[in-house]
Amino acid sequence: MTHQALYREWRPRIFDEVVEQRHVVYALRQAVISGQIVHAYLFSGTRGTGKTTLAKIFARAINCENPQNGNPCNQCVICEGMLNGSLLDIVEMDAASNNSVENIRRICDEVVFMPSQARFKVYIIDEVHMLSTGAFNALLKTLEEPPSHAVFILATTEPHRIPATILSRCQRYEFRRIPIDSLIGRLAEIAAKDDFDVDREALKTIAVLADGALRDAISLLDQAHSSFPGKIGRDQILDLTGVVQDEFLQQISEALFEADAAALLTLIDELVMTGRDLARFVSDLAQHFRNVLVCQVTEDPQQLVRATAKTLDDMRQLAERVSTDRLIAVIKGLSALLSDLRWAADMRTALEIGLIRLMNEQIVGSKPDRLIPDGPPAAPDPKPPAKPAGRSTPPPPATDRQAEPEQTSETAQAESEQASEADTDASEIWQRSLDRLLADGHMALYLFCRPAMPVITDDRLHLVFDPADRINYQEACQDNSLRILKQAASAAASREIAVQPSLNEQAESASNDVQPGTNQPAWIQKIKDAADTLGVPVEMEE
Ligand SMILES: [Zn+2]
């Protein structure tokens, strides 16, 4: 893999070449010069910040036959043996894949023997927090009474997962995230030496994406160089990583806060058509609003927001228009949406619904005069939906769906005749109801209910949802939703008609390989009968 090659090529081989982590470099080099070597070191910090690089330099430096001002010479037999991996006195182990007590026991058994060539036997254990409890206990025994020639260098991204008994026996060094300017400087140096045609904006974008990890930054530069023949700009880097561009995020925010559902859906369509990763997009959008929030609370956001000057300007403008509470609500909503997306059968619909719901929450929370009635249950609609223009039939009086009067056999007979006539039009009525929802501006409810399959029995429109659309079903069950649906369906059918959402539990049972219950609720039987009569494709397993 070429991107590893570039990183290896540029991996520092002496302390003097390490430009970051000065505090660690200084302390380690002093230890080499003074000869004060301890038996256990712990290097902790986020990935790609140079922990293993410094561990290897240190391992060579303490064993080098001809160290120069604390640096390894990289030319003596010992240094060369370590660089080409032939020297057995240096053992590197990845605890993520060797975390058992046996792995550590083997090390502890062999550590007692003298090194073959070097002064110190050095064990570099990466991702040490992955060790099992038994393995930690075995390691602890060795750390309590280490042979004089043993040096352990433990590296971890999660020091809080290491037992205190181990921590207390280690000399600890914390590796910091590499600042963005240092990353850019290093990338520019590499690009210049290797003659890459890459502009400053591209380097800055790489540095932002690498999030403090030099290894990731160099890998990304390498990948860009091998992927694009010509000049590498910011767009190429964004293309490569599938990151949504700032301008696009800005447009989405505008649509969200201006409650422009049509624009929002068009932008999502664009997103889907260009094949972007939708989950990544939601996470980018949340990050975008986090940055807007930072612009709102600090005078000097440049330090905390990794963005270009133009993007920062746009963010500042948005920050002035939107309240802190709204921003926080949107960020929370996006994070919930992100976890919903993981389980969504249809990510696109889930994304559309999620964003439109967020949009409506904004309106309900802030602009009562522009209320959209099918808001979330947390913010119930205090007003009935606005009467749409051009409605021919007056809306039927709202009745409690739980307390409908029992029908006498005579009226039931009459109504079922009426119903059977209407049944032939079940999908037509449903289609007209959906059109009505759209026309009346109930965009979210429209999207939620669109996947449902309509079945009409008596004076009821059953909306049968697939188990995969459970979220849609739950939204349709909200009191608010039911009222709006009932109005739309009644208007579409030109008579009063109740709406009852249901989950197609037959399909769910079948898909879970669970024997369906023998006592079917009456409505399932009704749907089955109606479906049989009409030849509607409802899957009903006996
Ligand atoms: Zn040497």
Residues whose N, C-alpha, C, O or C-beta is under 5 A from the ligand:
A	BS01	ZN	C64 E65 N66 P72 C73 N74 Q75 C76 C79
